[in-house]
Amino acid sequence: MNSSVNKKYLLAGNDPHIAAYSESLDMILQDATKKFTLDVAPDIVTDMETDLFLMLIAVAQHKKEWIERLLWGIDFKFSEIKDSELYLPVEAWTVSKPHQLWFYKLTEKFPSAVYFIRVWEARLLCLIGDMVHKDEIKITPDEKSKSRAVFTLTHAQQQKVNHRIGFASQFFMEYCYETGIKAKPYIEALLAEFNIHFDYEFIKKQWYKEHKKGMQYRIGIGGPPK
């Protein structure tokens, strides 16, 4: 189901998911060194199931401290076999077709997902995973680091990434609106990371135009807490 709002929150204040997730989110506030790592089973990826990640973001919007800990803060561990402790290294899931598309699905269902992910390769796949999955982007080994890959984009593909980052950033500003979070430093960091030619002020102007019109935004999430 798609949950939508007309102003501020992705989830209403009385949504049962908030109570279901609040204990886990409060736990990471107690230890500044603690990361939020999602253990992702193979069937979650093959089924393109994204609810857990997306629900965390939706719930976190209700508390400034939760948002602060999740921004650039969510990690993933992809198990090779369900219920095992064998995990895929970054270089393996980066070139895995299902994982490439799964990361893109996060952005497709919630455009600002890229702002909540810690690992660079995962952020990149949020933006280009669909194109890589269809072999539209050339991937070569990094000569300096065998654990990383080089993604070569055409001008048209880079323009598509620019558009996606612009939309993700406008969406992120709406997400942060009235939460106490200053979106500017996060947006500037993402623009710099991907060498985007436009700046924060451009994003802000575009967002404000949509915000004044009553910007609608949504997140693709499932049913009641399990």
C-alpha positions in Angstrom: 0.0 0.0 0.0 1.1 3.6 -0.6 0.9 5.8 2.5 0.6 9.5 1.5 0.3 12.8 3.4 -0.4 16.4 2.4 2.0 18.2 4.7 4.6 17.0 7.1 4.7 13.3 8.2 4.8 10.2 6.1 3.1 8.4 9.0 0.3 9.8 11.2 1.3 10.2 14.9 -0.9 7.3 16.0 0.4 4.8 13.4 1.2 1.5 15.2 4.6 1.2 13.4 5.9 4.1 15.5 5.5 2.1 18.7 6.8 -1.1 17.0 10.0 0.5 15.9 10.7 3.1 18.6 12.5 0.7 21.0 15.1 -0.3 18.3 15.6 3.4 17.3 16.0 4.5 21.0 18.6 1.8 21.5 21.0 3.4 18.9 20.6 6.7 20.7 22.2 5.3 23.9 25.5 4.4 22.2 27.0 7.0 19.8 29.3 4.3 18.3 26.4 1.9 17.5 25.4 1.6 13.8 22.0 0.6 12.6 22.6 -2.5 10.5 19.9 -4.4 8.6 20.4 -8.1 8.2 19.0 -8.8 4.7 18.1 -12.4 3.7 18.4 -13.5 0.1 14.6 -13.8 -0.4 14.2 -10.2 0.7 16.3 -9.1 -2.2 14.9 -11.5 -4.8 11.3 -10.5 -3.8 12.3 -6.8 -3.9 11.0 -6.4 -0.4 11.9 -2.9 1.0 9.4 -2.3 3.9 11.8 -2.6 6.8 14.2 0.0 5.5 11.5 2.4 4.4 9.5 2.0 7.6 12.5 3.0 9.7 12.8 6.2 7.7 9.1 7.0 8.0 9.0 6.3 11.8 12.3 8.3 12.4 10.6 11.4 11.0 8.7 11.7 14.3 11.8 12.4 16.4 14.7 14.6 15.5 17.3 12.4 17.3 16.2 9.4 15.3 16.6 11.2 12.0 20.1 12.4 13.0 21.3 8.9 13.8 19.9 7.4 10.6 21.2 10.1 8.2 24.2 8.5 6.4 23.8 5.8 9.1 22.1 2.7 7.8 24.3 -0.3 6.9 23.3 -3.6 5.2 24.5 -7.2 5.7 23.4 -9.4 2.9 23.5 -13.1 3.8 24.5 -15.6 1.2 22.1 -18.2 2.5 19.0 -17.6 4.6 19.5 -17.9 8.4 23.3 -18.2 7.9 26.1 -16.0 9.1 27.8 -16.1 5.8 27.6 -12.6 4.3 28.4 -11.2 0.9 31.3 -8.7 0.7 30.7 -5.3 -0.9 32.4 -6.3 -4.1 30.0 -9.2 -4.5 26.7 -7.4 -3.9 27.8 -4.4 -6.0 27.9 -6.5 -9.2 24.9 -8.8 -8.2 21.9 -8.1 -10.5 19.2 -8.6 -7.9 21.0 -6.4 -5.4 21.6 -3.6 -8.0 17.8 -3.5 -8.7 16.9 -3.8 -5.0 18.8 -0.7 -4.1 17.2 1.2 -6.9 13.8 0.0 -5.6 14.6 1.8 -2.3 14.8 5.1 -4.2 11.9 4.3 -6.5 9.7 3.9 -3.4 11.3 6.7 -1.4 13.4 9.1 -3.5 15.4 10.4 -0.5 16.6 6.9 0.5 20.1 7.8 -0.6 20.4 10.2 2.3 20.1 7.4 4.9 22.6 4.9 3.6 26.2 4.8 4.9 28.1 2.9 2.2 29.0 4.8 -1.0 28.4 1.8 -3.3 24.9 1.4 -1.9 24.2 5.1 -2.4 25.4 4.9 -6.0 23.2 1.9 -6.7 20.2 3.7 -5.3 20.8 6.2 -8.2 21.9 3.9 -11.0 20.9 0.4 -10.0 18.2 0.1 -12.7 20.6 1.1 -15.4 23.4 -1.2 -14.2 20.9 -4.0 -13.8 20.1 -3.7 -17.5 23.8 -3.5 -18.5 23.4 0.0 -19.7 26.4 1.2 -17.7 29.9 -0.1 -18.1 31.5 -1.7 -15.0 35.3 -2.3 -14.8 37.5 -3.3 -11.9 39.3 -0.5 -10.1 43.0 -0.8 -10.8 43.9 0.7 -7.4 41.4 -1.2 -5.3 40.3 -4.7 -6.2 37.4 -4.4 -3.8 35.7 -1.6 -5.8 34.3 -1.2 -9.3 34.4 1.7 -11.7 31.0 2.7 -13.2 31.4 4.7 -16.5 28.3 6.8 -17.3 27.5 8.5 -20.6 26.5 12.1 -20.6 22.8 11.2 -20.9 23.1 8.8 -18.0 24.8 11.5 -15.9 22.0 13.9 -16.7 19.5 11.2 -15.4 21.5 10.9 -12.2 21.5 14.7 -11.8 17.8 14.7 -12.2 17.3 12.0 -9.6 19.6 13.7 -7.1 17.7 16.9 -7.6 14.3 15.3 -7.0 15.7 13.3 -4.0 17.0 16.5 -2.5 13.7 18.3 -2.9 11.9 15.4 -1.4 14.5 15.3 1.5 13.7 19.0 2.2 10.0 18.2 2.5 10.9 15.2 4.8 12.9 17.5 7.0 10.4 20.4 7.1 9.5 21.3 10.7 11.4 18.3 12.1 14.3 20.5 13.4 16.8 19.0 10.9 18.7 21.4 8.7 18.8 19.8 5.3 21.4 22.1 3.8 24.6 20.4 4.9 23.4 16.9 3.9 22.3 18.1 0.5 25.5 20.0 -0.1 27.5 16.8 0.8 25.5 14.7 -1.7 25.9 17.2 -4.5 29.7 17.4 -3.8 30.0 13.6 -3.6 28.5 13.1 -7.1 30.0 16.3 -8.6 26.5 17.8 -9.4 26.6 21.1 -11.3 23.7 22.8 -9.5 23.8 23.9 -5.9 21.7 23.9 -2.7 20.1 27.3 -3.5 18.8 25.9 -6.8 17.3 22.9 -4.9 15.8 25.2 -2.3 14.1 27.3 -4.9 12.7 24.3 -6.7 11.5 22.8 -3.4 9.9 26.0 -2.3 7.8 26.3 -5.5 6.4 22.8 -4.9 6.0 23.3 -1.2 3.9 26.4 -1.7 1.6 24.4 -4.0 1.1 21.9 -1.3 3.7 19.3 -2.2 2.4 15.8 -2.0 4.9 13.0 -1.1 4.6 9.4 -0.3 6.5 6.3 0.6 5.8 2.8 -0.7 5.2 0.7 2.4 3.2 -2.5 3.4 0.6 -3.4 6.0 0.5 -3.4 9.8 3.5 -4.3 12.0 4.3 -8.0 12.2 
